[in-house]
């Protein structure tokens, strides 16, 4: 008899806790619908231009580095020849 009273009290407490928390509430669903309606798009041309600019920058850096390295090697060669 005592176990029945404890179990019924525990069931009431558990039911109240479970009823307060809902996984799918109408507020969450409406917010998801609003977010789904606003799809963020990016312009492909902007991305392609950025890639082209990055390629140009790296190409210029490589040319500068190779010219700098060639100048150092040639100046060292001239110094040791003379």
N, C-alpha and C positions, 0 to 999 in steps of 0.2 A: 504494500500500500504506500509506504513511504517512497519507494523507488518510482512509483507512478506519479506522485506529486512532483518529485524532483525532475523527472523527465518531461512532464507537461510544462513546468516553469522554464526549463531549458529550451524547449521547443518554441515557446512564446518569445524568448529573448532572441533566439536564432532567427526566427521569422521576421522580427522587427528589424534586425540588422540587415538581413537580405533584402527586405522590401525597400529600404532607404537607398541602397545602391543599385542602380540599373545600368546595365551595360549599354543598351541602345536607348538613349533618351531622344526625344524629339529635338531638343536643342542641338545635340551633337549631329544629328542627321541633317538638320537645316544648315548648320555651319559647313558641313562637308559639301552640300550641294552648292553653296555660294562659292566655296573655294574651287570646286570643280568647274564652275562656270567661268572663272577668271584664269584662263590658261596663259602663262607667261611665254611669249615667243621671242626669239632673238633673230635678228636680221643676219642671214647667212653672208651677205656681202661684207658686213662689218667684220665678221670673223675671218673671212678670206683675206681682207685687207690687212688685218692684224698679223696673220700668218706671213703674208708677203713682206710686211715691214720687218718682222722678226728675221726672216731669211736674209733680207738686205743688211740688217745690222750685223748678223753673224758673218756674212760674207765680207763686209768692210773690216770687221775685227780680224778676220783671218788674213786678209790682204795686208793690213797694217802690221800684224805680227810677223808675217813672212818677210815683208820688206825690212822691218827692224832687225830680224835675225840675219838676213842676207847682208845688211849693212855692217853688222857687228862682225860677221865671219870675214867679209871682204876687208874690213879695216884691220882685223887681226892678221890676215894673210899679208897685207901690204906692210904692216909693221914688222913682221918676222922676215919678210923678203929684204927689206931695207935694213 
